[in-house]
Amino acid sequence: MTTAEKLDFRITPAEWFRGNLLAPIFGISSEAARKYRERGVWLDGKHYRKDPMGKYVFNRQAISNWMQERAT
């Protein structure tokens, strides 16, 4: 592969996914996600929850719906 070639990745997350995919999928930074959680904009169990390892995971459909509601 030459330096001029570009790799094209397509990400299709599962229903619940880790926070490192918020930026590439929705354009939401981890700082913004933290604020949404702390301010009660996103609801525990609906938009996010903790996985068995204690890491936050996010619900793709709930966040997508939330973003659509904000756009209207």
Distance bins in CASP14 RR format, pairs under 12 A and 6 or more apart:
PFRMAT RR
TARGET T0000
AUTHOR 0000-0000-0000
RMODE 2
METHOD distances of the structure
MODEL  1
1 7 0 0 0 0 1 0 0 0 0 0 0
9 21 0 0 0 0 0 1 0 0 0 0 0
9 24 0 0 0 0 1 0 0 0 0 0 0
9 25 0 0 0 0 0 1 0 0 0 0 0
10 24 0 0 0 0 0 1 0 0 0 0 0
10 25 0 0 0 0 0 1 0 0 0 0 0
11 17 0 0 0 0 1 0 0 0 0 0 0
11 18 0 0 0 0 0 1 0 0 0 0 0
11 20 0 0 0 0 0 1 0 0 0 0 0
11 21 1 0 0 1 0 0 0 0 0 0 0
11 22 0 0 0 0 0 1 0 0 0 0 0
11 23 0 0 0 0 0 1 0 0 0 0 0
11 24 1 0 1 0 0 0 0 0 0 0 0
11 25 1 0 0 1 0 0 0 0 0 0 0
11 26 0 0 0 0 0 1 0 0 0 0 0
11 60 0 0 0 0 0 1 0 0 0 0 0
12 21 0 0 0 0 0 1 0 0 0 0 0
12 24 0 0 0 0 0 1 0 0 0 0 0
12 25 0 0 0 0 1 0 0 0 0 0 0
12 60 0 0 0 0 1 0 0 0 0 0 0
13 19 0 0 0 0 1 0 0 0 0 0 0
13 20 0 0 0 0 0 1 0 0 0 0 0
13 21 1 0 1 0 0 0 0 0 0 0 0
13 22 0 0 0 0 1 0 0 0 0 0 0
13 24 0 0 0 0 1 0 0 0 0 0 0
13 25 1 0 0 1 0 0 0 0 0 0 0
13 26 0 0 0 0 1 0 0 0 0 0 0
13 57 0 0 0 0 1 0 0 0 0 0 0
13 58 0 0 0 0 1 0 0 0 0 0 0
13 59 0 0 0 0 1 0 0 0 0 0 0
13 60 1 0 1 0 0 0 0 0 0 0 0
13 61 0 0 0 0 0 1 0 0 0 0 0
13 63 0 0 0 0 0 1 0 0 0 0 0
13 64 0 0 0 0 0 1 0 0 0 0 0
14 21 0 0 0 0 1 0 0 0 0 0 0
14 25 0 0 0 0 0 1 0 0 0 0 0
14 51 0 0 0 0 0 1 0 0 0 0 0
14 57 0 0 0 0 1 0 0 0 0 0 0
14 58 0 0 0 0 0 1 0 0 0 0 0
14 59 0 0 0 0 1 0 0 0 0 0 0
14 60 1 0 0 1 0 0 0 0 0 0 0
14 61 0 0 0 0 0 1 0 0 0 0 0
15 49 0 0 0 0 0 1 0 0 0 0 0
15 57 0 0 0 0 1 0 0 0 0 0 0
15 58 0 0 0 0 1 0 0 0 0 0 0
15 59 1 0 0 1 0 0 0 0 0 0 0
15 60 1 0 0 1 0 0 0 0 0 0 0
15 61 1 0 0 1 0 0 0 0 0 0 0
15 62 0 0 0 0 1 0 0 0 0 0 0
15 63 0 0 0 0 0 1 0 0 0 0 0
15 64 0 0 0 0 0 1 0 0 0 0 0
16 45 0 0 0 0 1 0 0 0 0 0 0
16 46 0 0 0 0 0 1 0 0 0 0 0
16 47 0 0 0 0 0 1 0 0 0 0 0
16 48 0 0 0 0 1 0 0 0 0 0 0
16 49 1 0 0 1 0 0 0 0 0 0 0
16 50 0 0 0 0 0 1 0 0 0 0 0
16 51 1 0 0 1 0 0 0 0 0 0 0
16 52 0 0 0 0 0 1 0 0 0 0 0
16 55 0 0 0 0 0 1 0 0 0 0 0
16 56 0 0 0 0 1 0 0 0 0 0 0
16 57 1 0 1 0 0 0 0 0 0 0 0
16 58 1 0 0 1 0 0 0 0 0 0 0
16 59 1 0 1 0 0 0 0 0 0 0 0
16 60 1 0 0 1 0 0 0 0 0 0 0
16 61 0 0 0 0 1 0 0 0 0 0 0
16 62 0 0 0 0 1 0 0 0 0 0 0
16 63 0 0 0 0 0 1 0 0 0 0 0
17 23 0 0 0 0 0 1 0 0 0 0 0
17 24 0 0 0 0 0 1 0 0 0 0 0
17 25 1 0 0 1 0 0 0 0 0 0 0
17 26 0 0 0 0 0 1 0 0 0 0 0
17 33 0 0 0 0 0 1 0 0 0 0 0
17 48 0 0 0 0 0 1 0 0 0 0 0
17 49 0 0 0 0 0 1 0 0 0 0 0
17 51 0 0 0 0 0 1 0 0 0 0 0
17 55 0 0 0 0 0 1 0 0 0 0 0
17 56 0 0 0 0 0 1 0 0 0 0 0
17 57 1 0 0 1 0 0 0 0 0 0 0
17 58 1 0 0 1 0 0 0 0 0 0 0
17 59 0 0 0 0 1 0 0 0 0 0 0
17 60 1 0 0 1 0 0 0 0 0 0 0
17 61 0 0 0 0 0 1 0 0 0 0 0
17 62 0 0 0 0 0 1 0 0 0 0 0
17 63 0 0 0 0 1 0 0 0 0 0 0
17 64 0 0 0 0 0 1 0 0 0 0 0
18 24 0 0 0 0 0 1 0 0 0 0 0
18 25 0 0 0 0 0 1 0 0 0 0 0
18 30 0 0 0 0 0 1 0 0 0 0 0
18 33 0 0 0 0 0 1 0 0 0 0 0
18 48 0 0 0 0 0 1 0 0 0 0 0
18 49 0 0 0 0 0 1 0 0 0 0 0
18 50 0 0 0 0 0 1 0 0 0 0 0
18 51 1 0 0 1 0 0 0 0 0 0 0
18 53 0 0 0 0 1 0 0 0 0 0 0
18 54 0 0 0 0 0 1 0 0 0 0 0
18 55 1 0 0 1 0 0 0 0 0 0 0
18 56 1 0 0 1 0 0 0 0 0 0 0
18 57 1 0 1 0 0 0 0 0 0 0 0
18 58 1 0 0 1 0 0 0 0 0 0 0
18 59 0 0 0 0 0 1 0 0 0 0 0
18 60 0 0 0 0 0 1 0 0 0 0 0
19 25 0 0 0 0 1 0 0 0 0 0 0
19 26 0 0 0 0 1 0 0 0 0 0 0
19 27 0 0 0 0 0 1 0 0 0 0 0
19 28 0 0 0 0 1 0 0 0 0 0 0
19 29 0 0 0 0 0 1 0 0 0 0 0
19 30 1 0 0 1 0 0 0 0 0 0 0
19 31 0 0 0 0 0 1 0 0 0 0 0
19 32 0 0 0 0 0 1 0 0 0 0 0
19 33 1 0 0 1 0 0 0 0 0 0 0
19 34 0 0 0 0 0 1 0 0 0 0 0
19 36 0 0 0 0 0 1 0 0 0 0 0
19 37 0 0 0 0 0 1 0 0 0 0 0
19 42 0 0 0 0 0 1 0 0 0 0 0
19 47 0 0 0 0 0 1 0 0 0 0 0
19 48 0 0 0 0 1 0 0 0 0 0 0
19 49 0 0 0 0 0 1 0 0 0 0 0
19 50 0 0 0 0 0 1 0 0 0 0 0
19 51 0 0 0 0 0 1 0 0 0 0 0
19 55 0 0 0 0 1 0 0 0 0 0 0
19 56 1 0 0 1 0 0 0 0 0 0 0
19 57 1 0 0 1 0 0 0 0 0 0 0
19 58 1 0 1 0 0 0 0 0 0 0 0
19 59 0 0 0 0 0 1 0 0 0 0 0
19 60 0 0 0 0 0 1 0 0 0 0 0
19 63 0 0 0 0 0 1 0 0 0 0 0
20 28 0 0 0 0 0 1 0 0 0 0 0
20 29 0 0 0 0 0 1 0 0 0 0 0
20 30 1 0 0 1 0 0 0 0 0 0 0
20 33 0 0 0 0 0 1 0 0 0 0 0
20 55 0 0 0 0 1 0 0 0 0 0 0
20 56 0 0 0 0 0 1 0 0 0 0 0
20 57 0 0 0 0 0 1 0 0 0 0 0
20 58 0 0 0 0 0 1 0 0 0 0 0
21 27 0 0 0 0 1 0 0 0 0 0 0
21 28 0 0 0 0 1 0 0 0 0 0 0
21 30 0 0 0 0 0 1 0 0 0 0 0
21 33 0 0 0 0 0 1 0 0 0 0 0
21 56 0 0 0 0 0 1 0 0 0 0 0
21 57 0 0 0 0 1 0 0 0 0 0 0
21 58 1 0 0 1 0 0 0 0 0 0 0
21 60 0 0 0 0 1 0 0 0 0 0 0
21 63 0 0 0 0 0 1 0 0 0 0 0
22 28 1 0 1 0 0 0 0 0 0 0 0
22 29 1 0 0 1 0 0 0 0 0 0 0
22 30 1 0 0 1 0 0 0 0 0 0 0
22 31 0 0 0 0 0 1 0 0 0 0 0
22 32 0 0 0 0 1 0 0 0 0 0 0
22 33 1 0 1 0 0 0 0 0 0 0 0
22 34 0 0 0 0 0 1 0 0 0 0 0
22 36 0 0 0 0 0 1 0 0 0 0 0
22 37 0 0 0 0 0 1 0 0 0 0 0
22 42 0 0 0 0 0 1 0 0 0 0 0
22 47 0 0 0 0 0 1 0 0 0 0 0
22 48 0 0 0 0 1 0 0 0 0 0 0
22 56 0 0 0 0 1 0 0 0 0 0 0
22 57 0 0 0 0 0 1 0 0 0 0 0
22 58 1 0 0 1 0 0 0 0 0 0 0
22 59 0 0 0 0 0 1 0 0 0 0 0
22 60 0 0 0 0 1 0 0 0 0 0 0
22 63 1 0 0 1 0 0 0 0 0 0 0
22 64 0 0 0 0 0 1 0 0 0 0 0
22 67 0 0 0 0 0 1 0 0 0 0 0
23 29 1 0 0 1 0 0 0 0 0 0 0
23 30 1 0 0 1 0 0 0 0 0 0 0
23 31 0 0 0 0 0 1 0 0 0 0 0
23 32 0 0 0 0 1 0 0 0 0 0 0
23 33 0 0 0 0 1 0 0 0 0 0 0
23 58 0 0 0 0 0 1 0 0 0 0 0
25 33 0 0 0 0 0 1 0 0 0 0 0
25 58 0 0 0 0 1 0 0 0 0 0 0
25 59 0 0 0 0 0 1 0 0 0 0 0
25 60 1 0 0 1 0 0 0 0 0 0 0
25 61 0 0 0 0 0 1 0 0 0 0 0
25 63 0 0 0 0 1 0 0 0 0 0 0
25 64 0 0 0 0 1 0 0 0 0 0 0
25 67 0 0 0 0 0 1 0 0 0 0 0
26 32 0 0 0 0 1 0 0 0 0 0 0
26 33 0 0 0 0 1 0 0 0 0 0 0
26 36 0 0 0 0 0 1 0 0 0 0 0
26 42 0 0 0 0 0 1 0 0 0 0 0
26 47 0 0 0 0 0 1 0 0 0 0 0
26 58 0 0 0 0 1 0 0 0 0 0 0
26 59 0 0 0 0 0 1 0 0 0 0 0
26 60 0 0 0 0 1 0 0 0 0 0 0
26 61 0 0 0 0 0 1 0 0 0 0 0
26 62 0 0 0 0 0 1 0 0 0 0 0
26 63 1 0 0 1 0 0 0 0 0 0 0
26 64 1 0 0 1 0 0 0 0 0 0 0
26 65 0 0 0 0 0 1 0 0 0 0 0
26 66 0 0 0 0 1 0 0 0 0 0 0
26 67 1 0 0 1 0 0 0 0 0 0 0
26 68 0 0 0 0 0 1 0 0 0 0 0
26 70 0 0 0 0 0 1 0 0 0 0 0
27 33 0 0 0 0 0 1 0 0 0 0 0
27 63 0 0 0 0 0 1 0 0 0 0 0
27 67 0 0 0 0 1 0 0 0 0 0 0
28 34 0 0 0 0 0 1 0 0 0 0 0
28 35 0 0 0 0 0 1 0 0 0 0 0
28 36 1 0 0 1 0 0 0 0 0 0 0
28 37 0 0 0 0 0 1 0 0 0 0 0
28 41 0 0 0 0 0 1 0 0 0 0 0
28 42 0 0 0 0 0 1 0 0 0 0 0
28 47 0 0 0 0 0 1 0 0 0 0 0
28 48 0 0 0 0 0 1 0 0 0 0 0
28 58 0 0 0 0 1 0 0 0 0 0 0
28 60 0 0 0 0 0 1 0 0 0 0 0
28 63 1 0 0 1 0 0 0 0 0 0 0
28 64 0 0 0 0 0 1 0 0 0 0 0
28 66 0 0 0 0 0 1 0 0 0 0 0
28 67 0 0 0 0 1 0 0 0 0 0 0
28 70 0 0 0 0 0 1 0 0 0 0 0
29 35 0 0 0 0 1 0 0 0 0 0 0
29 36 0 0 0 0 0 1 0 0 0 0 0
30 36 0 0 0 0 0 1 0 0 0 0 0
30 37 0 0 0 0 0 1 0 0 0 0 0
30 48 0 0 0 0 0 1 0 0 0 0 0
30 55 0 0 0 0 0 1 0 0 0 0 0
30 56 0 0 0 0 1 0 0 0 0 0 0
30 58 0 0 0 0 0 1 0 0 0 0 0
31 37 0 0 0 0 0 1 0 0 0 0 0
31 38 0 0 0 0 0 1 0 0 0 0 0
32 38 0 0 0 0 0 1 0 0 0 0 0
32 39 0 0 0 0 0 1 0 0 0 0 0
32 41 0 0 0 0 1 0 0 0 0 0 0
32 42 0 0 0 0 0 1 0 0 0 0 0
32 58 0 0 0 0 0 1 0 0 0 0 0
32 63 0 0 0 0 0 1 0 0 0 0 0
32 67 0 0 0 0 0 1 0 0 0 0 0
33 39 0 0 0 0 0 1 0 0 0 0 0
33 40 0 0 0 0 0 1 0 0 0 0 0
33 41 0 0 0 0 1 0 0 0 0 0 0
33 42 1 0 0 1 0 0 0 0 0 0 0
33 47 0 0 0 0 1 0 0 0 0 0 0
33 48 1 0 0 1 0 0 0 0 0 0 0
33 56 1 0 0 1 0 0 0 0 0 0 0
33 57 0 0 0 0 0 1 0 0 0 0 0
33 58 1 0 0 1 0 0 0 0 0 0 0
33 63 0 0 0 0 1 0 0 0 0 0 0
33 66 0 0 0 0 0 1 0 0 0 0 0
34 40 0 0 0 0 0 1 0 0 0 0 0
34 41 0 0 0 0 0 1 0 0 0 0 0
34 42 0 0 0 0 1 0 0 0 0 0 0
34 48 0 0 0 0 0 1 0 0 0 0 0
34 56 0 0 0 0 1 0 0 0 0 0 0
34 58 0 0 0 0 0 1 0 0 0 0 0
35 41 1 0 0 1 0 0 0 0 0 0 0
35 42 0 0 0 0 1 0 0 0 0 0 0
36 42 1 0 1 0 0 0 0 0 0 0 0
36 43 0 0 0 0 1 0 0 0 0 0 0
36 44 0 0 0 0 0 1 0 0 0 0 0
36 46 0 0 0 0 0 1 0 0 0 0 0
36 47 1 0 0 1 0 0 0 0 0 0 0
36 48 0 0 0 0 1 0 0 0 0 0 0
36 56 0 0 0 0 0 1 0 0 0 0 0
36 58 0 0 0 0 1 0 0 0 0 0 0
36 62 0 0 0 0 0 1 0 0 0 0 0
36 63 0 0 0 0 1 0 0 0 0 0 0
36 66 0 0 0 0 1 0 0 0 0 0 0
36 67 0 0 0 0 0 1 0 0 0 0 0
36 70 0 0 0 0 0 1 0 0 0 0 0
37 43 0 0 0 0 1 0 0 0 0 0 0
37 44 1 0 0 1 0 0 0 0 0 0 0
37 45 0 0 0 0 0 1 0 0 0 0 0
37 46 0 0 0 0 0 1 0 0 0 0 0
37 47 1 0 0 1 0 0 0 0 0 0 0
37 48 1 0 1 0 0 0 0 0 0 0 0
37 49 0 0 0 0 0 1 0 0 0 0 0
37 50 0 0 0 0 0 1 0 0 0 0 0
37 56 1 0 0 1 0 0 0 0 0 0 0
37 57 0 0 0 0 0 1 0 0 0 0 0
37 58 0 0 0 0 1 0 0 0 0 0 0
37 63 0 0 0 0 0 1 0 0 0 0 0
38 44 0 0 0 0 0 1 0 0 0 0 0
38 48 0 0 0 0 0 1 0 0 0 0 0
38 56 0 0 0 0 0 1 0 0 0 0 0
39 47 0 0 0 0 0 1 0 0 0 0 0
40 46 0 0 0 0 0 1 0 0 0 0 0
40 47 0 0 0 0 1 0 0 0 0 0 0
40 48 0 0 0 0 0 1 0 0 0 0 0
40 66 0 0 0 0 0 1 0 0 0 0 0
41 47 0 0 0 0 1 0 0 0 0 0 0
41 48 0 0 0 0 0 1 0 0 0 0 0
41 62 0 0 0 0 0 1 0 0 0 0 0
41 63 0 0 0 0 0 1 0 0 0 0 0
41 66 0 0 0 0 1 0 0 0 0 0 0
41 67 0 0 0 0 0 1 0 0 0 0 0
41 69 0 0 0 0 0 1 0 0 0 0 0
41 70 0 0 0 0 1 0 0 0 0 0 0
42 48 1 0 1 0 0 0 0 0 0 0 0
42 49 0 0 0 0 0 1 0 0 0 0 0
42 56 0 0 0 0 0 1 0 0 0 0 0
42 58 0 0 0 0 1 0 0 0 0 0 0
42 59 0 0 0 0 1 0 0 0 0 0 0
42 62 0 0 0 0 1 0 0 0 0 0 0
42 63 1 0 0 1 0 0 0 0 0 0 0
42 65 0 0 0 0 0 1 0 0 0 0 0
42 66 1 0 0 1 0 0 0 0 0 0 0
42 67 0 0 0 0 0 1 0 0 0 0 0
42 70 0 0 0 0 0 1 0 0 0 0 0
43 49 0 0 0 0 1 0 0 0 0 0 0
43 58 0 0 0 0 0 1 0 0 0 0 0
43 59 0 0 0 0 1 0 0 0 0 0 0
43 62 0 0 0 0 1 0 0 0 0 0 0
43 63 0 0 0 0 0 1 0 0 0 0 0
43 65 0 0 0 0 0 1 0 0 0 0 0
43 66 0 0 0 0 1 0 0 0 0 0 0
44 50 0 0 0 0 1 0 0 0 0 0 0
44 56 0 0 0 0 1 0 0 0 0 0 0
44 57 0 0 0 0 0 1 0 0 0 0 0
44 58 0 0 0 0 0 1 0 0 0 0 0
44 59 0 0 0 0 0 1 0 0 0 0 0
44 62 0 0 0 0 0 1 0 0 0 0 0
45 51 0 0 0 0 0 1 0 0 0 0 0
45 56 0 0 0 0 0 1 0 0 0 0 0
45 57 0 0 0 0 1 0 0 0 0 0 0
45 58 0 0 0 0 0 1 0 0 0 0 0
45 59 1 0 0 1 0 0 0 0 0 0 0
45 62 0 0 0 0 1 0 0 0 0 0 0
46 58 0 0 0 0 0 1 0 0 0 0 0
46 59 1 0 0 1 0 0 0 0 0 0 0
46 61 0 0 0 0 0 1 0 0 0 0 0
46 62 1 0 1 0 0 0 0 0 0 0 0
46 63 0 0 0 0 1 0 0 0 0 0 0
46 65 0 0 0 0 1 0 0 0 0 0 0
46 66 0 0 0 0 1 0 0 0 0 0 0
47 56 0 0 0 0 0 1 0 0 0 0 0
47 57 0 0 0 0 0 1 0 0 0 0 0
47 58 1 0 0 1 0 0 0 0 0 0 0
47 59 1 0 1 0 0 0 0 0 0 0 0
47 60 0 0 0 0 0 1 0 0 0 0 0
47 61 0 0 0 0 1 0 0 0 0 0 0
47 62 1 0 1 0 0 0 0 0 0 0 0
47 63 1 0 1 0 0 0 0 0 0 0 0
47 64 0 0 0 0 0 1 0 0 0 0 0
47 65 0 0 0 0 1 0 0 0 0 0 0
47 66 1 0 0 1 0 0 0 0 0 0 0
47 67 0 0 0 0 0 1 0 0 0 0 0
47 69 0 0 0 0 0 1 0 0 0 0 0
48 54 0 0 0 0 0 1 0 0 0 0 0
48 55 0 0 0 0 0 1 0 0 0 0 0
48 56 1 0 1 0 0 0 0 0 0 0 0
48 57 1 0 0 1 0 0 0 0 0 0 0
48 58 1 0 1 0 0 0 0 0 0 0 0
48 59 1 0 0 1 0 0 0 0 0 0 0
48 60 0 0 0 0 0 1 0 0 0 0 0
48 62 0 0 0 0 1 0 0 0 0 0 0
48 63 0 0 0 0 1 0 0 0 0 0 0
48 66 0 0 0 0 0 1 0 0 0 0 0
49 55 0 0 0 0 0 1 0 0 0 0 0
49 56 1 0 0 1 0 0 0 0 0 0 0
49 57 1 0 0 1 0 0 0 0 0 0 0
49 58 0 0 0 0 1 0 0 0 0 0 0
49 59 1 0 0 1 0 0 0 0 0 0 0
49 62 0 0 0 0 0 1 0 0 0 0 0
50 56 1 0 0 1 0 0 0 0 0 0 0
50 57 1 0 0 1 0 0 0 0 0 0 0
50 58 0 0 0 0 0 1 0 0 0 0 0
51 57 1 0 1 0 0 0 0 0 0 0 0
51 58 0 0 0 0 0 1 0 0 0 0 0
57 63 0 0 0 0 0 1 0 0 0 0 0
58 64 0 0 0 0 0 1 0 0 0 0 0
58 66 0 0 0 0 0 1 0 0 0 0 0
58 67 0 0 0 0 0 1 0 0 0 0 0
59 65 0 0 0 0 1 0 0 0 0 0 0
59 66 0 0 0 0 1 0 0 0 0 0 0
60 66 0 0 0 0 0 1 0 0 0 0 0
60 67 0 0 0 0 0 1 0 0 0 0 0
61 67 0 0 0 0 0 1 0 0 0 0 0
61 68 0 0 0 0 0 1 0 0 0 0 0
62 68 0 0 0 0 0 1 0 0 0 0 0
62 69 0 0 0 0 0 1 0 0 0 0 0
63 69 0 0 0 0 0 1 0 0 0 0 0
63 70 0 0 0 0 0 1 0 0 0 0 0
64 70 0 0 0 0 0 1 0 0 0 0 0
64 71 0 0 0 0 0 1 0 0 0 0 0
65 71 0 0 0 0 0 1 0 0 0 0 0
65 72 0 0 0 0 0 1 0 0 0 0 0
66 72 0 0 0 0 0 1 0 0 0 0 0
END
